[in-house]
Amino acid sequence: MRERLVAFQETLARTRRAAFGRVATLLGATEVTPGLWDELEAALIQADVGVATTSDLLQRLRARAAREGILRAADLQSALRDELRRMLAAPENGSRQLDTARPAVALIVGTNGSGKTTSIAKLASRHKRDGRKVLLVAADTFRAAAGEQLDVWADRAGVEMIGGRPGADPGAIAFDALQAAQARGFDVVLVDTAGRLHTKYNLMQELKKVRNVIGKTLPGAPHATYLVLDGTTGQNALTQARQFKAAVDVTGVIVTKLDGTARGGMVFSITHELALPVAYIGTGEKIDDIEPFDAQAFVDSLFE
């Protein structure tokens, strides 16, 4: 827990200084005043928590303050942190079956430039460190260099990869890879897909096809569908998440690049408004820089 808190603190340093630092300053006052509520609302929105999520959060916080007779700002900060943790911890993680199914299959989706391929490599490295036999599947045949890029990351992670030629049917590649995974005793299969804009109907339909092929080839799969979101996009990520969730039943989110932005508050709106749990966050650029999401460590790192 302590190591994860430190990792989150370093990753969220910009968000803490630029956004939640203002929240902490406000709640460092002596007592709760009517004006404090308005300033707190503005600070949370500025922290990219989102208008709707901020409104719901403050409604809960006001009710709690009235119920518990909170008059001191320090006590209100404690209540706020508790409510933020509740907001993040509500949905299930959506990836438990990856620990039990054999082979466990995760489908990875997201837009171009979100950090999807590097996140797959980080997951592969993590599963390998846990003693699992990992297979990467290069089902992104849209970009000519995508398979080569994933092959480089597979080599760095020390895991195997199966792919196909550019332009090949990604569903066929997924089918062949799952057949091989079952025959050769792989524990975890991570399927990369072409990065696509959430507004492109044909590409989203292709993604549905890949998911359906996986399900028909291995009943119950994919056991997790992770959406990789670029943390620097802030509230725009909410629109992306809504469309991907509707298309392929996303079970969890991987948030990347939070170390380079002050917009970490977007995590709360993703979880609250879409009931999508955060499964992992990227904590840096190295292959080991990914951490399972921990709501308490995340919230604590925004204030400490």
Sequence and secondary structure as in RCSB ss.txt:
>XXXX:A:sequence
MRERLVAFQETLARTRRAAFGRVATLLGATEVTPGLWDELEAALIQADVGVATTSDLLQRLRARAAREGILRAAD
LQSALRDELRRMLAAPENGSRQLDTARPAVALIVGTNGSGKTTSIAKLASRHKRDGRKVLLVAADTFRAAAGEQL
DVWADRAGVEMIGGRPGADPGAIAFDALQAAQARGFDVVLVDTAGRLHTKYNLMQELKKVRNVIGKTLPGAPHAT
YLVLDGTTGQNALTQARQFKAAVDVTGVIVTKLDGTARGGMVFSITHELALPVAYIGTGEKIDDIEPFDAQAFVD
SLFE
>XXXX:A:secstr
 HHHHHHHHHHTHHHIIIIIHHHHHHTTSSB  HHHHHHHHHHHHHTT  HHHHHHHHHHHHHHHHHHT  BHHH
HHHHHHHHHHHHHHSS  S GGGGTSSSEEEEEEE TTSSHHHHHHHHHHHHHHTT  EEEEE   SSTTHHHHH
HHHHHHHT EEE   TT  HHHHHHHHHHHHHHHT SEEEEE     TT HHHHHHHHHHHHHHHHHSTT  SEE
EEEEEGGGTTHHHHHHHHHHHHH   EEEEE GGG S TTHHHHHHHHH   EEEEE SSSTT EEE  HHHHHH
HHH 
